[in-house]
Amino acid sequence: SGRLVWRKLLSGAIWAFLLTLCLPNVILTHKTPPSRYFKCSDLKAEAGLYWHGLVNHVCQVIFWGNLLTVIICYTLISKELYKSYSRTKSQNTEQNVSLTPSGGKTRKPHQSKRKIHVNVFLILGVFFVCFVPFHFARVPYTMSQTEQVTFDCSLKLFFFQLKEITLFLSSMNSVLDPLIYFFLCRSFRTMLFQTLRLPSGTCSWATGNRVI
């Protein structure tokens, strides 16, 4: 369809823009190492250091813009999901009120709202833990690499270690994402259980879904 074509073109344009933005970082890194121990910024020419700082600022704008968009979108999604659930719940209650046994337990609206909010904030929480610290640490680290007069050696080492720790957190996203899929996506669990040949009710104590 036309929408699919436009989505592919948009995705390709974004990748082309980012590759074009980062390519000068490779081209302008051509200096000979000054000694046995050196850092990556020592290999860059003056123009390379300037471009490296520019790329970092552009990436910061992209990340924080995306973060704001994600927060707004997931907030709106949670509201719409709860409204949809409330409408469906009220319709089912009206249709089946004569069939519902007295004293039967039903899920309360505030419980469903809380579950929806937990699911949404779980996704946002993983995103925050994995990527926000890295982008906070990235700014002073890049400045310590490109503005040599401002930072002494001990401060540069501190920012380097901070960057490495937050970089490890960002790589943890590849581990946490499958857990999100497992707990929030029933089709993913079903496919996983079928692949591992496990009963469909496995881990119902953790997922909250029981096989009746």
Residue, then its C-alpha position, 0 to 999 in steps of 0.5 A: s500500500g501507499r502508506l507502507v511505501w512512505r514508511k519505507l522511504l522515511s526509514g531509508a531517509i533517516w538511516a541515510f541522514l544518520l550515516t551521512l552525519c557520522l561519515p565525516n567522523v571516520i574520514l576526519t580521523h587520520k592522525t598518527p597516535p602520539s604515543r603508545y597510550f592514546k584516546c580516540s580524540d587524539l586521532k582526530a584533526e581539529a575539524g574532526l573534533y569539531w564535527h564530533g562535538l556537532v554530531n553529539h549535539v545533534c544526537q542529543v536533540i534527536f534523543w530528547g525529542n524522541l523521549l518526549t514523543v515517547i512519553i506523550c504517546y504512551t500517556l495517550i495510549s494508556k488513556e485510550l486503552y483504559k477508556s476502551y476497556s471501560r466501555t467494553k467492561s460496561q457493555n459486557t456488564e449490561q449484557n450479562v448482568s442476569l447471568t452473573p452469579s451473586g457474589g461473583k468476583t470481577r476485576k474492578p476498574h481501578q485494578s484494570k487502570r493500575k495494570i494498564h499504567v504498570n504496563v506502560f510505565l514498565i516500558l518507559g522505565v526500561f527506556f529511562v534506565c537503559f538510555v537516559p543515563f548514557h545521554f546525560a553522561r555523553v555530554p560532559y564526556t564528549m566535552s572532555q574529549t574535544e575541549q582539552v583546556t577545560f578538564d584535567c586528567s582526573l576529571k577526564l578519567f571520571f567522565f570516561q568511567l561514567k560513560e562506560i558504566t552508562l554504556f553498559l546500561s544501554s546495552m542491557n536494553s537487549v536483555l530487558d526487551p525480551l522480558i518486556y515481550f514475555f510479560l506484556c505480549r501473550s502471543f510472544r509467550t505462546m510462541l515461546f512456549q510452543t517452541l520450548r514445548l512447554p504447557s500454555g499455563t507455564c509461569s501464570w504466577a508471574t504473568g497473571n494469566r491462567v488457563i481455564 
